[in-house]
Amino acid sequence: MDGSGGKDTEAKQTGNEKLELPVLTQPGLGVTTTTVTTITQTGGDWSTGLFDVCSDTSTFLMGAFMPCCLDLSLAHQYGECMCLPLLPGSTFAMRVGIRERFKIRGSVCEDWTTVYCCYPLALCQMIREMKKRLKTQIYTVSTALESS
């Protein structure tokens, strides 16, 4: 604004001045690319046997005296709602899911027999499996910046 009545005045271009164009793109870092690589141990048999209770004593004690709490912990580690164990057949479904997720050999019939005949031992085995398999995952995040 100038002092003449508060009106804007435009600068007039003379022959020697360059007309400046507005900036259409901002200079910057450009495109960011993120790559996530996951390495997961899959295949084979269960990493521990059904009666291999000495490998994780705290899990065994929890399974022996408070299997319902161990079932809640399993649902949480599996990535499900902690209310899942309240549904009938949920432990059986999680066992089938763990076996399918990690490509463990077995069948639905074996899973059903294990869960319904040896419930506390099956819970302990599934918790040990989740601990072992999830510990072996490696996440690598790399970012590449390209300037434009």
MARTORMAR-278386 format. One record per residue: residue in one letter; residue number from 1; x, y, z of N, C-alpha, C, O, CB in turn. Coordinates in Angstrom, 3 decimals. Atoms other than C-alpha are relative to their C-alpha. Glycine has a CB too. Example, Ala and Ser with C-alpha at 12.3 -4.5 7.8 and 13.67 -1.06 7.14 Angstrom:
<sites>
  residu  num        nx        ny        nz       cax       cay       caz        cx        cy        cz        ox        oy        oz       cbx       cby       cbz
       A    1     0.890    -1.190     0.000    12.300    -4.500     7.800     0.900     1.200     0.000     1.936     1.181     0.665    -0.992     0.027     1.246
       S    2    -0.820    -1.190    -0.060    13.670    -1.060     7.140    -0.770     1.090     0.730    -0.261     2.198     0.899     0.414     0.462    -1.415
</sites>
This chain:
<sites>
  residu  num        nx        ny        nz       cax       cay       caz        cx        cy        cz        ox        oy        oz       cbx       cby       cbz
       M    1     0.829    -1.170     0.000     0.000     0.000     0.000     0.872     1.230     0.000     1.977     1.259     0.540    -0.942     0.000     1.188
       D    2    -0.732    -1.261    -0.016     1.076     3.457    -0.588    -0.758     1.007     0.830    -1.801     0.683     1.398     0.224     0.533    -1.426
       G    3     0.631    -1.022    -0.818     0.187     6.693     1.141    -1.168     0.682    -0.673    -1.730     1.600    -0.075     0.999     1.014     0.384
       S    4     1.067    -0.708     0.708    -2.448     7.713    -1.415    -1.323    -0.727     0.137    -1.706    -1.466    -0.771     0.354     0.164    -1.475
       G    5     1.354     0.497    -0.166    -5.813     6.666    -0.049    -0.109    -1.493     0.265    -1.211    -2.035     0.188    -0.777     0.326    -1.196
       G    6     0.084     1.407    -0.358    -4.932     3.090     0.879    -0.211    -0.922    -1.173    -0.618    -2.063    -0.955    -1.087    -0.199     0.964
       K    7     0.167     0.863     1.163    -5.063     1.715    -2.684     1.331    -0.627    -0.375     2.394    -0.023    -0.227    -0.579     0.788    -1.190
       D    8    -1.203     0.691     0.456    -2.622    -0.861    -4.015     0.414     0.581    -1.343    -0.415     0.937    -2.180    -0.237    -1.538    -0.107
       T    9    -0.505    -0.451     1.291    -0.426     0.250    -6.818     0.836    -1.119    -0.590     1.510    -1.850     0.135     0.832     1.317     0.134
       E   10    -0.769     1.024     0.690     1.134    -2.020    -9.368     1.275     0.624    -0.534     1.291     1.755    -1.019    -0.822    -0.647    -1.143
       A   11    -1.263    -0.472     0.554     4.746    -1.705   -10.350    -0.071    -0.163    -1.509    -0.489    -1.202    -2.021     1.223    -0.778     0.601
       K   12     0.031     0.053     1.463     5.048    -0.904   -14.002     1.319    -0.532    -0.505     2.387    -0.183    -0.003    -0.292     1.391    -0.609
       Q   13    -1.183     0.644     0.535     7.457    -2.941   -16.056     0.650     0.923    -1.019     0.003     1.448    -1.926    -0.348    -1.364    -0.632
       T   14    -0.757    -0.766     0.987    10.152    -1.079   -17.880     0.717    -0.986    -0.896     0.637    -2.184    -0.625     1.009     0.985     0.679
       G   15    -0.623     0.871     0.982    12.133    -2.557   -20.724     1.115    -0.863     0.538     1.348    -1.942    -0.008     0.519     0.806    -1.102
       N   16    -1.150     0.735    -0.498    15.112    -3.740   -18.635    -0.360    -1.008     1.090     0.478    -1.855     1.403     1.024     0.962     0.523
       E   17     0.369     0.887    -1.106    13.200    -5.598   -15.847    -0.561    -1.327    -0.536    -1.179    -1.360    -1.600    -1.037     0.690     0.923
       K   18     0.547     1.305     0.356    12.314    -9.334   -15.984    -1.306    -0.189     0.760    -1.433     0.205     1.919     1.013    -1.153     0.320
       L   19     1.263     0.328    -0.642     8.789   -10.456   -15.252     0.182    -1.334     0.726     0.533    -2.328     0.090    -1.176    -0.067    -1.044
       E   20    -0.183     1.222    -0.775     8.922   -13.059   -12.421    -1.293    -0.790     0.021    -2.369    -0.250     0.277     0.461     0.320     1.435
       L   21     1.145     0.904    -0.013     6.611   -16.055   -12.664    -0.154    -0.599     1.396     0.824    -0.725     2.134     0.165    -1.120    -1.067
       P   22     0.180     0.619    -1.320     5.052   -17.641    -9.588     0.632    -1.392     0.040     0.759    -2.054    -0.990    -1.501    -0.090     0.355
       V   23    -0.580     1.326    -0.192     6.662   -20.797    -8.151    -1.137    -1.010    -0.004    -2.043    -0.932     0.826     0.829    -0.081     1.330
       L   24     1.048     1.002     0.106     4.520   -23.766    -9.200     0.300    -1.254     0.813    -0.618    -1.886     1.334    -0.206    -0.368    -1.443
       T   25    -0.376     1.163    -0.804     6.461   -26.546    -7.470     1.071     0.438     0.981     1.933     1.259     0.667     0.505    -1.183    -0.895
       Q   26    -0.972    -0.321    -1.031     8.427   -26.350    -4.271     1.175    -0.958    -0.110     0.972    -2.157    -0.304    -0.638    -0.068     1.408
       P   27    -1.134     0.919    -0.029    11.937   -27.734    -4.235    -0.049    -0.781     1.308    -0.426    -0.238     2.346     1.358     0.766    -0.147
       G   28     0.058     0.802    -1.214    12.202   -30.568    -1.763     0.736    -1.305    -0.163     1.571    -1.475    -1.051    -1.429    -0.265     0.389
       L   29    -0.679     1.277    -0.015    13.283   -34.064    -1.029    -0.548    -0.967    -1.032     0.131    -1.930    -1.387    -0.092    -0.606     1.356
       G   30     0.556     0.878     1.020    10.987   -35.683    -3.564    -0.771    -1.156     0.595    -1.462    -1.004     1.603     1.093    -0.525    -0.881
       V   31     0.782     1.173    -0.367     9.554   -39.156    -3.223     0.732    -0.795     1.076     1.943    -0.995     0.995    -0.276    -0.883    -1.235
       T   32    -0.558     0.841    -1.049    10.102   -41.241    -0.097    -0.515    -1.419    -0.193    -1.721    -1.638    -0.300    -0.369     0.541     1.414
       T   33     0.363     1.396     0.178    10.129   -45.009    -0.513     0.365    -0.767     1.264     1.491    -0.670     1.751     0.704    -0.608    -1.244
       T   34    -0.252     0.796    -1.198     9.786   -47.340     2.484    -0.218    -1.465    -0.336    -1.233    -1.832    -0.927    -0.918     0.441     1.177
       T   35     0.084     1.432     0.244    10.429   -51.056     2.279     0.016    -0.723     1.336     0.895    -0.469     2.159     1.160    -0.485    -0.910
       V   36     0.044     0.796    -1.224     9.450   -53.469     5.072     0.184    -1.458    -0.394    -0.575    -1.997    -1.200    -1.346     0.215     0.786
       T   37    -0.291     1.396     0.285    10.926   -56.943     4.964    -0.227    -0.808     1.269     0.291    -0.451     2.328     1.455    -0.179    -0.526
       T   38     0.266     0.855    -1.148     9.675   -59.677     7.293     0.519    -1.390    -0.288     0.216    -1.976    -1.327    -1.506    -0.037     0.333
       I   39    -0.502     1.358     0.132    11.480   -62.948     7.798    -0.652    -0.808     1.118    -0.438    -0.521     2.296     1.584    -0.057     0.072
       T   40     0.709     0.806    -0.977     9.338   -65.555     9.537     0.324    -1.464    -0.222     0.294    -1.961    -1.348    -1.516     0.241    -0.083
       Q   41    -0.243     1.435     0.086    10.215   -69.137    10.321    -1.337    -0.697    -0.205    -2.246    -0.548     0.611     0.725    -0.534     1.279
       T   42     1.238     0.731     0.263     7.516   -71.310     8.789     0.317    -1.431    -0.369     1.439    -1.766    -0.748    -0.811     0.674    -1.117
       G   43    -0.125     1.387     0.415     6.950   -74.959     8.124     0.504    -0.903     1.104     0.958    -0.449     2.154     0.909    -0.098    -1.174
       G   44    -0.489     0.983    -0.949     7.851   -78.118     9.915    -1.032    -0.391     1.033    -2.235    -0.224     0.830     1.211     0.519     0.684
       D   45     0.847     0.436    -1.092     6.459   -79.468    13.151    -0.064     1.091     1.065     0.577     2.135     0.947     0.519    -1.322     0.599
       W   46     0.022    -0.905    -1.147     5.586   -77.737    16.405     1.416     0.055     0.559     2.103    -0.965     0.601    -1.036    -0.469     1.097
       S   47    -1.379    -0.152    -0.479     8.823   -76.354    17.871     0.233    -0.746     1.308     1.364    -1.134     1.602     0.332     1.475     0.186
       T   48    -0.112     0.785    -1.229     8.116   -78.091    21.196    -1.129    -1.023     0.012    -2.178    -0.818    -0.600    -0.053     0.916     1.276
       G   49     1.022     1.031    -0.090     6.193   -81.227    21.990    -1.091     0.384     0.995    -0.939     1.329     1.769     0.627    -1.328     0.397
       L   50     1.134    -0.265    -0.879     2.893   -81.309    23.832     0.386    -0.161     1.473    -0.087     0.595     2.322    -1.162    -0.934    -0.344
       F   51    -0.393     0.274    -1.381     4.524   -82.718    26.993     1.353     0.615     0.357     1.927     0.268     1.389     0.044    -1.495     0.235
       D   52    -1.295    -0.650    -0.244     7.688   -80.553    26.766    -0.209     1.204     0.924    -0.027     2.352     0.519     0.669     0.445    -1.348
       V   53     0.373    -1.068    -0.935     6.723   -78.564    29.864     1.207     0.634     0.683     1.092     1.735     1.222    -0.943    -0.541     1.051
       C   54    -1.176    -0.529    -0.700    10.247   -78.060    31.238     0.664     1.156    -0.732     1.452     1.888    -0.134     1.007    -1.098     0.207
       S   55    -0.661    -1.060     0.760    11.270   -75.662    28.462    -0.486     1.391     0.390     0.232     2.369     0.180    -0.218    -0.216    -1.478
       D   56     0.535    -1.292    -0.430     9.058   -72.869    29.839    -0.835    -0.230     1.263    -2.046    -0.441     1.195    -0.861     0.675    -1.140
       T   57     0.639     0.346    -1.266     8.252   -73.400    33.507    -1.122     0.958     0.374    -2.162     0.521     0.867     1.026    -0.027     1.099
       S   58     1.038    -0.976    -0.381     6.280   -70.175    34.040    -1.282    -0.222    -0.809    -2.386    -0.113    -0.275     0.515     1.448    -0.210
       T   59     1.175     0.289     0.831     3.976   -70.996    31.119    -0.691    -1.265     0.489    -1.920    -1.324     0.534     0.402    -0.150    -1.487
       F   60     0.587     1.246    -0.495     3.487   -74.527    32.473    -0.784     0.225     1.294    -1.892    -0.289     1.451     1.095    -1.046     0.228
       L   61     0.689    -0.264    -1.269     2.590   -73.271    35.957    -1.291     0.783    -0.225    -2.309     0.515     0.412     0.921     0.773     0.959
       M   62     1.206    -0.768     0.327     0.145   -70.758    34.500    -1.051    -0.907    -0.629    -2.235    -0.802    -0.309     0.336     1.169    -0.952
       G   63     0.931     0.921     0.651    -1.412   -73.470    32.332    -0.577    -1.017     0.963    -1.725    -1.438     0.817     0.687    -0.714    -1.133
       A   64     0.467     1.003    -0.954    -1.662   -75.888    35.236    -0.987     0.581     1.006    -1.965    -0.075     1.366     1.179    -0.608     0.733
       F   65     0.825    -0.561    -1.068    -3.223   -73.518    37.767    -0.994     1.060    -0.456    -2.027     1.250     0.188     0.877     0.583     1.037
       M   66     0.910    -1.037     0.509    -4.834   -70.724    35.699    -0.080    -0.053    -1.523     0.339     0.895    -2.187     0.463     1.401     0.457
       P   67     0.029     0.115     1.457    -5.468   -71.970    32.154    -0.850     1.080    -0.672    -0.579     1.452    -1.814    -0.519    -1.360    -0.389
       C   68     0.824    -1.047     0.611    -8.163   -69.337    31.562     0.825     1.276    -0.223     0.646     1.955    -1.234    -1.231     0.305     0.890
       C   69    -0.867    -1.171     0.172    -5.566   -66.560    32.108     0.986    -0.220    -1.145     1.291     0.703    -1.901     0.763     0.305     1.305
       L   70    -0.918     0.322     1.094    -3.171   -68.326    29.751    -0.715     0.096    -1.342    -0.124     0.519    -2.335     0.595    -1.409     0.187
       D   71     0.807    -0.111     1.223    -5.956   -68.510    27.156    -0.177     1.469    -0.394    -0.123     1.802    -1.578    -1.383    -0.672     0.198
       L   72     0.099    -1.443     0.277    -6.441   -64.727    27.462     1.309     0.531    -0.573     1.306     1.309    -1.528    -0.368     0.777     1.283
       S   73    -1.311    -0.432     0.485    -2.708   -64.185    26.987     0.246    -0.485    -1.427     0.793     0.243    -2.255     1.109    -0.512     0.928
       L   74    -0.151     0.554     1.350    -2.722   -66.461    23.933    -0.806     0.807    -1.010    -0.312     1.117    -2.094    -0.441    -1.473    -0.032
       A   75     0.836    -0.799     0.904    -5.607   -64.512    22.372     0.661     1.343    -0.285     0.635     1.822    -1.419    -1.407     0.215     0.603
       H   76    -0.677    -1.290     0.180    -3.681   -61.273    22.928     1.219    -0.144    -0.916     1.406     0.662    -1.828     0.428     0.577     1.365
       Q   77    -1.175     0.223     0.850    -0.462   -62.656    21.400    -0.389    -0.339    -1.427     0.321     0.009    -2.371     0.859    -1.114     0.571
       Y   78     0.477     0.386     1.329    -2.445   -64.051    18.489    -0.542     1.209    -0.764    -0.704     1.155    -1.983    -1.086    -1.079     0.115
       G   79     0.491    -1.207     0.648    -3.758   -60.544    17.798    -1.513     0.107     0.007    -2.086     0.865    -0.776     0.494     0.054    -1.404
       E   80     1.454    -0.014    -0.090    -7.372   -61.167    18.765    -0.434     0.743     1.255     0.374     1.069     2.125    -0.562    -1.435    -0.002
       C   81     0.601    -0.622    -1.174    -9.700   -59.548    21.258     0.175    -0.942     1.189     0.088    -2.161     1.042    -1.511     0.327    -0.243
       M   82    -0.207     0.836    -1.180    -9.073   -60.758    24.793    -1.294    -0.668     0.466    -1.263    -1.521     1.353     0.585     0.833     1.130
       C   83     1.272     0.663    -0.318   -12.763   -61.712    24.996    -0.181    -1.283    -0.809    -1.115    -2.046    -0.559    -1.174     0.952    -0.263
       L   84     0.129     1.171     0.863   -12.198   -64.406    22.367    -0.109    -1.318     0.776    -0.935    -2.157     0.415     1.179    -0.066    -0.934
       P   85     0.103     1.280    -0.711   -11.609   -67.217    24.903    -1.358    -0.259     0.648    -1.631    -1.385     1.064     1.051    -0.063     1.051
       L   86     1.334     0.206    -0.552   -15.145   -66.678    26.196    -0.923    -0.710    -0.983    -1.961    -1.242    -0.589    -0.605     1.329     0.403
       L   87     0.820     0.659     1.019   -16.518   -68.058    22.933     0.316    -1.485    -0.067     1.483    -1.866     0.021     0.218     0.647    -1.375
       P   88    -0.251     1.447     0.102   -16.954   -71.830    22.613     0.816    -0.327    -1.253     0.539     0.179    -2.341    -1.337    -0.781    -0.020
       G   89    -0.812     0.441     1.135   -14.333   -73.439    20.400     1.090     0.970    -0.414     1.770     0.740    -1.414    -0.876    -0.251    -1.161
       S   90    -0.977    -1.008     0.423   -12.082   -70.372    20.316     1.442    -0.500     0.107     2.268    -0.169    -0.743    -0.164     1.259     0.833
       T   91    -1.367     0.514    -0.154    -8.960   -72.173    21.600     0.320    -0.957    -1.143     1.431    -0.951    -1.675     0.175    -0.713     1.371
       F   92    -0.157     0.896     1.149    -9.444   -74.833    18.942     0.244     0.817    -1.271     1.118     0.482    -2.070    -1.254    -0.904    -0.168
       A   93    -0.158    -0.849     1.189    -9.814   -72.098    16.298     1.375     0.669    -0.013     2.002     0.777    -1.067    -1.110     1.071    -0.049
       M   94    -1.329    -0.624    -0.057    -6.641   -70.356    17.505     1.092    -1.020    -0.308     2.083    -0.692    -0.961     0.244     0.630     1.386
       R   95    -1.008     1.029     0.290    -4.719   -73.642    17.374     0.075    -0.272    -1.504     1.164    -0.363    -2.070    -0.323    -1.310     0.763
       V   96     0.024     0.199     1.456    -5.810   -74.238    13.786     0.633     1.220    -0.685     1.400     1.077    -1.637    -1.472    -0.225    -0.514
       G   97    -0.555    -1.226     0.586    -4.950   -70.597    13.012     1.509     0.083     0.147     2.204     0.463    -0.796    -0.633     1.214     0.640
       I   98    -1.453    -0.008    -0.210    -1.475   -70.857    14.538     0.663    -1.004    -0.937     1.689    -0.712    -1.552     0.349    -0.327     1.478
       R   99    -0.570     1.027     0.883    -0.837   -74.070    12.618    -0.002     0.464    -1.455     0.959     0.229    -2.187    -0.785    -1.317     0.134
       E  100     0.082    -0.499     1.380    -1.989   -72.458     9.373     0.942     1.188    -0.218     1.612     1.271    -1.247    -1.447     0.410    -0.336
       R  101    -0.838    -1.199     0.133    -0.160   -69.157     9.990     1.466    -0.361    -0.156     2.170     0.226    -0.978    -0.179     0.913     1.209
       F  102    -1.412     0.363     0.026     3.179   -70.836    10.588     0.270    -1.263    -0.816     1.383    -1.789    -0.805     0.503    -0.191     1.408
       K  103    -0.122     1.167     0.881     2.556   -73.746     8.190     0.582    -1.205     0.739     1.525    -1.846     0.277     0.877     0.340    -1.210
       I  104    -0.408     1.145    -0.809     2.959   -76.380    10.891    -0.782    -1.212    -0.469    -1.984    -1.131    -0.721    -0.231     0.263     1.523
       R  105     0.664     1.222     0.431     2.215   -79.953     9.876    -1.048    -0.427     1.022    -0.871    -0.233     2.225     1.025    -1.122    -0.216
       G  106     1.050     0.496    -0.888    -0.964   -81.454    11.300    -1.339     0.043    -0.706    -1.428     0.366    -1.890    -0.054     0.819     1.301
       S  107     1.335    -0.008     0.578    -4.672   -81.732    10.764    -0.983     0.596     1.003    -0.672     0.751     2.184    -0.433    -1.429    -0.413
       V  108     1.046    -0.545    -0.848    -7.877   -80.266    12.128    -0.407    -1.036     1.048    -0.688    -0.686     2.195    -1.219     0.431    -0.847
       C  109     0.360     1.073    -0.934    -8.674   -83.629    13.721     1.018    -0.082     1.148     0.631    -0.216     2.309    -0.081    -1.361    -0.745
       E  110    -1.042    -0.003    -1.035    -5.326   -83.628    15.584    -0.146     1.211     0.912     0.004     1.099     2.128     1.400    -0.012    -0.640
       D  111     0.181    -1.216    -0.797    -5.946   -80.038    16.700    -1.171    -0.149     0.964    -1.069     0.209     2.138    -0.222     1.214    -0.914
       W  112     1.187     0.164    -0.844    -9.415   -80.880    18.006     0.302    -0.949     1.160    -0.029    -0.658     2.309    -1.193    -0.531    -0.833
       T  113    -0.327     0.985    -1.030    -8.154   -83.955    19.886     0.939     0.596     1.045     0.751     0.386     2.243     0.636    -1.245    -0.633
       T  114    -0.964    -0.591    -0.919    -5.251   -82.032    21.402    -0.667     1.007     0.928    -0.439     0.978     2.137     1.127     0.671    -0.775
       V  115     0.632    -1.041    -0.815    -7.373   -79.095    22.591    -1.012    -0.582     0.967    -1.051    -0.177     2.129    -0.675     1.032    -0.889
       Y  116     1.071     0.483    -0.865   -10.269   -81.092    23.981     0.416    -1.125     0.935    -0.289    -1.391     1.908    -1.138    -0.458    -0.832
       C  117    -0.465     1.056    -0.914    -8.283   -83.935    25.575     1.126     0.476     0.916     1.289    -0.040     2.022     0.473    -1.209    -0.797
       C  118    -1.154    -0.488    -0.772    -5.234   -81.996    26.808     0.013     1.524     0.005     1.021     2.136    -0.347     1.334    -0.550    -0.585
       Y  119     0.164    -1.454     0.088    -6.487   -78.406    27.118     1.172     0.801     0.598     1.722     1.648    -0.105    -1.274     0.396     0.696
       P  120    -1.097    -0.811    -0.556    -3.810   -77.019    29.532     1.314    -0.212    -0.742     2.058     0.741    -0.976     0.194    -0.325     1.473
       L  121    -1.242     0.272     0.722    -0.967   -78.744    27.698    -0.025     0.613    -1.399     0.999     1.094    -1.883     0.239    -1.508    -0.094
       A  122     0.124    -0.616     1.328    -2.276   -77.529    24.324     0.223     1.506     0.090     0.893     2.087    -0.764    -1.388    -0.299    -0.614
       L  123    -0.215    -1.442    -0.190    -2.397   -73.947    25.635     1.482     0.310     0.176     2.012     1.236    -0.438    -0.793     0.510     1.219
       C  124    -1.429    -0.221    -0.236     1.175   -74.201    26.891     0.807    -0.147    -1.287     1.705     0.650    -1.561     0.522    -0.977     1.056
       Q  125    -0.709     0.214     1.264     2.366   -75.582    23.557    -0.228     1.168    -0.959     0.705     1.615    -1.626    -0.453    -1.317    -0.655
       M  126     0.289    -1.113     0.917     0.619   -72.810    21.612     0.703     1.283     0.446     1.205     2.032    -0.392    -1.519     0.238    -0.089
       I  127    -0.712    -1.183    -0.511     2.074   -70.085    23.873     1.488    -0.106    -0.319     2.094     0.861    -0.779    -0.212     0.154     1.533
       R  128    -1.427     0.182     0.317     5.579   -71.542    23.479     0.258     0.221    -1.485     1.262     0.824    -1.865     0.473    -1.409     0.412
       E  129    -0.152    -0.156     1.451     5.087   -71.652    19.714    -0.057     1.471    -0.397     0.769     1.942    -1.179    -1.092    -0.790    -0.744
       M  130     0.132    -1.428     0.322     3.924   -68.036    19.535     1.241     0.774     0.451     1.741     1.626    -0.282    -1.267     0.591     0.665
       K  131    -1.210    -0.676    -0.496     6.868   -66.881    21.679     1.177    -0.252    -0.925     1.901     0.674    -1.291     0.342    -0.473     1.424
       K  132    -1.152     0.355     0.833     9.384   -68.743    19.546    -0.122     0.577    -1.408     0.836     1.158    -1.918     0.149    -1.517    -0.074
       R  133     0.164    -0.443     1.383     7.949   -67.871    16.128    -0.003     1.516    -0.109     0.558     2.061    -1.059    -1.286    -0.560    -0.583
       L  134     0.052    -1.455     0.086     7.282   -64.212    16.876     1.343     0.625     0.335     1.634     1.732    -0.119    -1.071     0.545     0.927
       K  135    -1.321    -0.528    -0.329    10.766   -63.741    18.321     0.929    -0.046    -1.205     1.877     0.736    -1.273     0.610    -0.781     1.158
       T  136    -0.890     0.152     1.146    12.337   -64.835    15.018    -0.333     0.954    -1.137     0.333     0.926    -2.171    -0.052    -1.412    -0.501
       Q  137     0.314    -0.949     1.065    10.678   -62.091    12.982     0.960     1.172     0.062     1.291     1.656     1.145    -1.460     0.491     0.107
       I  138    -0.920    -1.129     0.102    13.004   -59.336    11.787    -0.646     1.043    -0.891    -1.097     0.736    -1.995     1.397    -0.439    -0.560
       Y  139     0.571    -1.085     0.792    11.745   -55.981    10.584     1.117     0.962    -0.383     1.841     1.454     0.482    -1.131     0.740     0.784
       T  140    -0.981    -0.930     0.489    13.981   -53.826     8.431    -0.720     1.095    -0.767    -1.445     0.815    -1.721     1.049    -0.708    -0.880
       V  141     0.623    -1.118     0.692    12.833   -50.373     7.382     1.109     0.856    -0.564     1.960     1.350     0.176    -0.931     0.825     0.945
       S  142    -0.997    -0.857     0.642    14.933   -48.485     4.875    -0.724     1.078    -0.773    -1.762     0.825    -1.384     0.941    -0.816    -0.936
       T  143     0.628    -1.114     0.692    14.127   -45.095     3.436     0.983     0.557    -1.011     2.129     0.861    -0.678    -0.457     1.098     0.996
       A  144    -0.817    -0.576     1.067    15.470   -43.832     0.121    -0.599     1.336    -0.391    -1.788     1.414    -0.702     0.090    -0.954    -1.232
       L  145     0.464    -1.320     0.377    15.208   -40.130    -0.635     0.546     0.349    -1.382     1.743     0.236    -1.645     0.428     1.054     1.048
       E  146    -0.398    -0.395     1.346    15.268   -38.970    -4.212    -0.303     1.473    -0.161    -1.423     1.907     0.105    -0.730    -0.847    -1.088
       S  147     0.275    -1.412     0.211    15.682   -35.299    -5.021    -0.501     0.247    -1.401    -0.103    -0.411    -2.362     1.237     0.830     0.264
       S  148     0.599    -0.278     1.313    13.692   -33.800    -7.818     0.653     1.174    -0.667     0.272     1.545    -1.777    -1.484     0.255     0.131
</sites>
